[in-house]
Amino acid sequence: MIINQINQEIKNSKNICIASHLNPDGDNLGSILGLYKLLVNQSKNVSLIIDDEVPDNLKFLPNLDKSIKSSEIKANPDLFIVLDCADIGRVSKGVREIFERTKSTINIDHHITNTKFADINLVDTKSPATGELLFTLLDNLDYELDKEIATCLYAAISSDTGSFKYDSTRKETFMAAAKLLEYGINVNDIAVNLYQKRSIGKTKLLMDAMYTLEFYENNKIALVYVDDEMIKNANAKKMDSEGIVEFIRDIDDVEIALFMKIKQKSIKLSIRTKSYANAINIAEKFDGGGHIRAAGASMKLDFENQKKLLIKYAMDELNERNNSN
């Protein structure tokens, strides 16, 4: 079994690297931090690599201060574990270089678009969060958890299930959460940090983004965008645009929410759907991917033309779903 292979690789390895995709979110950070602490508890020499800035609302997670940059890794590790990453192209260049020179590699993920890029691939597309998949793995192998590990894994699961409200949430999700509660985690503290920590700058950016809001197809499709100038004027951070697409999705009547973050060399696309549209079908048109309800892609820097294409593909997806019902 794959879980036994993973267990054997961990036991046989002394120097282990852990990383995930760029643009950190709750699931990928919670997963790598949870696994980091577990391996440290197993007396492993663990390098936790985070090459990107961590969002403010996730800085409460334990052991973030133990992370390092990929440039600090000089020797070849025995084992490299990548979590919550659909393909190796989503990690930083430094992480990829270390990964490619590592003797043994493991990929733990839940994305349907996962390319199974490692030597050992534990991919469960039915799991709503990598945090849940990781918990199941550790639970099946009878690893002993602690409060810090449980805090990280609970935060990971809560983040990728929208606080347990997305339709990807299943019986196993609540069972995992219930077991994690047994470690005495502070659920209120996790909830406050994840969902109730919006800065003034982020709030101003959200308000400014609302002036770009456009509706299509009888309000079934909504689109907003931000650019660097808007971020600067709001005195916000670049990462403060996270969460805007979910805010748009929550508008009554909206089925497909589209968010375009215009950067210097590209446009970051985020897509959210509510009930029946498939976000992946839209993201794949721009060589992106993700989940049915949440997907994304990197677009060429040609805003007006890309916007027209995006709206067209969103309309196509909406009409196809309506015709199939």
C-alpha positions as CSV (number, residue, x, y, z in Angstrom):
1,M,0.0,0.0,0.0
2,I,1.1,3.6,-0.7
3,I,0.7,4.6,3.0
4,N,3.1,1.8,4.0
5,Q,5.6,3.0,1.3
6,I,5.4,6.5,2.7
7,N,5.8,5.3,6.2
8,Q,8.9,3.3,5.2
9,E,10.5,6.2,3.4
10,I,10.0,8.4,6.4
11,K,11.5,5.8,8.7
12,N,14.5,5.4,6.4
13,S,15.2,9.1,6.0
14,K,17.0,11.4,8.3
15,N,17.1,14.7,6.4
16,I,13.7,15.6,5.1
17,C,12.5,18.7,3.2
18,I,8.8,19.8,3.1
19,A,7.3,22.4,0.8
20,S,4.1,23.4,-1.1
21,H,2.9,25.7,-3.8
22,L,3.6,29.4,-4.0
23,N,0.9,31.9,-2.8
24,P,0.3,30.2,0.5
25,D,-3.2,29.4,1.7
26,G,-4.7,27.7,4.8
27,D,-4.6,24.2,3.5
28,N,-1.1,24.1,2.2
29,L,0.4,25.9,5.2
30,G,-1.6,23.9,7.7
31,S,-0.5,20.7,6.0
32,I,3.2,21.4,5.8
33,L,3.3,22.8,9.3
34,G,1.4,19.9,10.7
35,L,3.8,17.4,9.0
36,Y,6.8,19.4,10.0
37,K,6.0,19.1,13.7
38,L,5.1,15.4,13.4
39,L,8.5,14.7,11.8
40,V,10.4,16.8,14.4
41,N,8.6,14.8,17.1
42,Q,10.1,11.7,15.3
43,S,13.6,13.2,15.8
44,K,14.0,13.9,12.0
45,N,16.1,16.7,10.7
46,V,13.4,18.6,8.9
47,S,13.7,21.6,6.6
48,L,10.4,23.5,6.2
49,I,10.7,25.6,3.1
50,I,8.4,28.6,2.5
51,D,9.7,30.9,-0.3
52,D,6.7,33.2,-0.3
53,E,5.1,35.7,2.0
54,V,2.6,34.3,4.5
55,P,-0.8,36.0,4.7
56,D,-1.4,37.8,8.0
57,N,-4.4,35.7,8.9
58,L,-2.3,32.6,8.8
59,K,0.6,33.8,10.9
60,F,-0.9,32.4,14.1
61,L,-0.1,28.8,13.0
62,P,2.6,27.2,15.2
63,N,6.2,26.8,14.0
64,L,6.0,29.2,11.1
65,D,9.2,30.8,12.6
66,K,11.0,27.5,11.9
67,S,10.6,27.9,8.1
68,I,13.5,28.7,5.9
69,K,14.1,29.7,2.2
70,S,15.1,27.2,-0.4
71,S,18.4,29.1,-0.9
72,E,19.4,28.0,2.6
73,I,19.4,24.3,1.6
74,K,22.9,23.2,0.5
75,A,23.0,19.4,0.9
76,N,20.8,17.0,-0.9
77,P,18.0,15.7,1.4
78,D,17.2,12.0,1.8
79,L,13.5,12.7,1.2
80,F,11.4,15.6,-0.2
81,I,7.7,15.7,0.6
82,V,5.5,18.1,-1.4
83,L,1.9,18.7,-0.1
84,D,-1.2,20.3,-1.6
85,C,0.5,20.9,-5.0
86,A,-1.1,19.7,-8.2
87,D,2.2,19.8,-10.2
88,I,5.8,20.6,-9.6
89,G,5.6,23.7,-11.7
90,R,3.6,25.4,-8.9
91,V,6.5,25.4,-6.4
92,S,9.3,28.0,-6.4
93,K,12.3,27.6,-8.7
94,G,14.5,26.9,-5.7
95,V,12.2,24.2,-4.3
96,R,12.0,22.6,-7.8
97,E,15.8,22.4,-8.0
98,I,16.1,20.7,-4.6
99,F,13.2,18.4,-5.4
100,E,14.9,17.3,-8.7
101,R,18.1,16.3,-7.0
102,T,16.5,14.5,-4.1
103,K,16.8,10.7,-4.1
104,S,13.2,9.9,-2.9
105,T,10.2,12.1,-3.3
106,I,6.6,12.0,-2.1
107,N,3.5,13.9,-3.3
108,I,0.5,14.2,-1.0
109,D,-2.4,16.1,-2.6
110,H,-6.2,16.2,-3.3
111,H,-6.4,18.2,-6.6
112,I,-8.1,16.4,-9.5
113,T,-5.4,17.9,-11.8
114,N,-2.5,16.4,-10.0
115,T,0.2,15.1,-12.4
116,K,1.6,12.5,-9.9
117,F,5.1,14.0,-10.3
118,A,6.8,12.3,-7.4
119,D,8.2,8.8,-6.8
120,I,5.3,8.0,-4.4
121,N,2.0,9.8,-5.0
122,L,-0.8,9.8,-2.5
123,V,-3.6,11.6,-4.3
124,D,-7.2,11.5,-3.1
125,T,-9.4,13.7,-5.2
126,K,-12.4,13.0,-3.0
127,S,-10.7,14.6,0.0
128,P,-11.8,18.2,0.4
129,A,-8.5,19.2,1.8
130,T,-4.9,18.0,1.9
131,G,-5.1,18.5,5.6
132,E,-7.8,15.9,5.8
133,L,-5.8,13.5,3.6
134,L,-2.7,14.0,5.7
135,F,-4.7,13.4,9.0
136,T,-6.1,10.1,7.5
137,L,-2.6,9.0,6.6
138,L,-1.2,9.8,10.0
139,D,-4.2,8.2,11.8
140,N,-3.9,5.0,9.8
141,L,-0.2,4.7,10.6
142,D,-0.9,5.3,14.3
143,Y,1.3,8.3,14.5
144,E,1.0,10.2,17.8
145,L,-0.2,13.8,17.2
146,D,-0.1,16.8,19.6
147,K,-2.0,20.0,20.0
148,E,0.2,22.0,17.6
149,I,-0.2,19.3,14.8
150,A,-3.9,19.2,15.4
151,T,-4.2,23.0,15.3
152,C,-2.5,23.0,11.9
153,L,-4.5,20.2,10.4
154,Y,-7.8,21.6,11.7
155,A,-7.0,25.0,10.2
156,A,-6.1,23.3,6.9
157,I,-9.4,21.4,6.7
158,S,-11.5,24.4,7.8
159,S,-9.8,26.6,5.2
160,D,-10.3,24.4,2.2
161,T,-13.9,23.5,3.1
162,G,-14.9,27.1,3.7
163,S,-15.4,26.4,7.4
164,F,-17.1,23.1,6.6
165,K,-19.7,24.7,4.3
166,Y,-18.6,23.6,0.8
167,D,-20.2,20.7,-0.8
168,S,-16.9,18.8,-0.8
169,T,-17.3,18.4,2.9
170,R,-18.2,14.8,3.8
171,K,-18.7,12.5,6.7
172,E,-15.0,11.8,7.0
173,T,-14.3,15.5,7.2
174,F,-16.4,15.9,10.4
175,M,-14.9,12.7,11.8
176,A,-11.4,14.0,11.3
177,A,-12.3,17.4,12.8
178,A,-13.9,15.6,15.8
179,K,-10.7,13.6,16.4
180,L,-8.6,16.7,16.1
181,L,-10.7,18.4,18.8
182,E,-9.6,15.8,21.2
183,Y,-6.2,17.4,21.3
184,G,-7.5,20.5,23.0
185,I,-7.2,22.9,20.1
186,N,-8.7,26.4,20.4
187,V,-11.4,26.3,17.7
188,N,-12.4,30.0,18.4
189,D,-8.9,31.2,18.1
190,I,-8.5,29.3,14.7
191,A,-11.8,30.7,13.4
192,V,-11.0,34.3,14.5
193,N,-7.6,34.2,12.8
194,L,-8.9,32.5,9.6
195,Y,-12.1,34.5,9.0
196,Q,-12.2,37.6,11.3
197,K,-8.8,39.3,10.8
198,R,-9.4,41.5,7.8
199,S,-7.1,44.6,7.9
200,I,-8.2,48.1,7.1
201,G,-6.1,48.1,4.0
202,K,-7.7,44.8,2.8
203,T,-11.1,46.3,3.6
204,K,-10.4,49.4,1.5
205,L,-9.1,47.2,-1.4
206,L,-12.3,45.2,-1.2
207,M,-14.4,48.4,-1.4
208,D,-12.4,49.7,-4.3
209,A,-12.7,46.4,-6.1
210,M,-16.5,46.6,-5.9
211,Y,-16.4,49.6,-8.2
212,T,-15.1,47.3,-11.0
213,L,-17.9,44.8,-10.4
214,E,-19.7,43.7,-13.6
215,F,-22.6,41.2,-14.0
216,Y,-23.5,39.0,-17.0
217,E,-26.1,36.4,-17.9
218,N,-28.8,37.8,-15.6
219,N,-26.4,38.2,-12.7
220,K,-25.3,34.6,-12.9
221,I,-21.7,35.6,-13.7
222,A,-19.9,38.3,-11.7
223,L,-16.4,39.7,-12.5
224,V,-14.1,42.0,-10.5
225,Y,-10.5,43.0,-10.9
226,V,-7.7,44.8,-9.0
227,D,-4.3,46.1,-10.1
228,D,-1.1,47.3,-8.4
229,E,-2.3,50.9,-8.3
230,M,-5.5,50.0,-6.5
231,I,-3.5,48.0,-4.0
232,K,-1.1,50.9,-3.4
233,N,-4.0,53.5,-3.0
234,A,-5.7,51.3,-0.4
235,N,-2.4,51.0,1.5
236,A,-2.9,47.2,1.2
237,K,-0.6,44.3,0.6
238,K,-0.6,42.3,-2.6
239,M,-1.9,39.3,-0.7
240,D,-4.8,41.4,0.5
241,S,-6.7,40.6,-2.7
242,E,-7.3,37.1,-1.4
243,G,-10.9,36.6,-0.4
244,I,-12.4,39.1,-2.9
245,V,-13.6,36.3,-5.3
246,E,-15.3,34.5,-2.4
247,F,-17.1,37.8,-1.4
248,I,-18.4,38.1,-5.0
249,R,-19.5,34.5,-5.1
250,D,-21.6,35.0,-2.0
251,I,-23.8,37.6,-3.8
252,D,-27.3,36.2,-4.4
253,D,-27.9,34.9,-7.9
254,V,-24.2,34.6,-8.7
255,E,-23.2,31.1,-9.8
256,I,-19.7,32.0,-11.3
257,A,-17.4,34.5,-9.6
258,L,-14.4,35.7,-11.6
259,F,-11.5,37.7,-10.2
260,M,-8.6,39.1,-12.2
261,K,-5.5,40.3,-10.3
262,I,-3.5,42.4,-12.8
263,K,0.2,42.1,-12.1
264,Q,3.3,43.5,-13.9
265,K,3.9,40.5,-16.1
266,S,0.7,38.5,-15.9
267,I,-2.9,38.3,-14.7
268,K,-3.8,35.9,-11.8
269,L,-7.2,34.4,-12.4
270,S,-9.4,33.1,-9.6
271,I,-12.7,31.3,-10.2
272,R,-15.3,30.3,-7.7
273,T,-18.6,28.5,-8.4
274,K,-21.6,28.0,-6.1
275,S,-23.9,25.1,-7.1
276,Y,-23.5,23.5,-10.4
277,A,-20.9,25.2,-12.7
278,N,-17.4,23.6,-12.9
279,A,-14.6,26.1,-12.3
280,I,-12.0,23.7,-13.7
281,N,-13.6,23.8,-17.1
282,I,-13.0,27.6,-17.3
283,A,-9.5,27.5,-15.7
284,E,-8.3,24.9,-18.1
285,K,-8.9,27.2,-21.0
286,F,-6.0,29.2,-19.6
287,D,-3.9,26.2,-18.8
288,G,-5.0,26.3,-15.1
289,G,-6.7,23.9,-12.8
290,G,-8.0,23.3,-9.3
291,H,-11.4,22.1,-8.0
292,I,-14.9,22.1,-9.2
293,R,-15.8,25.0,-6.9
294,A,-12.5,26.7,-6.8
295,A,-9.9,27.0,-9.6
296,G,-7.4,29.4,-11.0
297,A,-4.8,30.1,-13.7
298,S,-2.2,32.5,-14.9
299,M,-3.2,34.7,-17.9
300,K,-1.2,36.7,-20.4
301,L,-1.0,40.4,-19.7
302,D,-3.7,41.6,-22.2
303,F,-6.5,42.6,-19.9
304,E,-9.3,43.6,-22.3
305,N,-8.9,40.6,-24.6
306,Q,-8.4,38.2,-21.7
307,K,-11.5,39.6,-20.0
308,K,-13.6,39.0,-23.1
309,L,-12.3,35.5,-23.4
310,L,-13.0,34.8,-19.8
311,I,-16.5,36.0,-19.9
312,K,-17.1,33.9,-23.1
313,Y,-15.8,30.8,-21.4
314,A,-17.8,31.4,-18.3
315,M,-21.0,31.9,-20.4
316,D,-20.2,28.7,-22.3
317,E,-19.8,26.8,-19.0
318,L,-23.0,28.3,-17.6
319,N,-25.1,27.5,-20.7
320,E,-23.7,24.0,-20.9
321,R,-24.7,23.2,-17.4
322,N,-28.1,24.8,-17.9
323,N,-28.7,22.7,-21.0
324,S,-27.7,19.5,-19.3
325,N,-30.2,20.0,-16.4
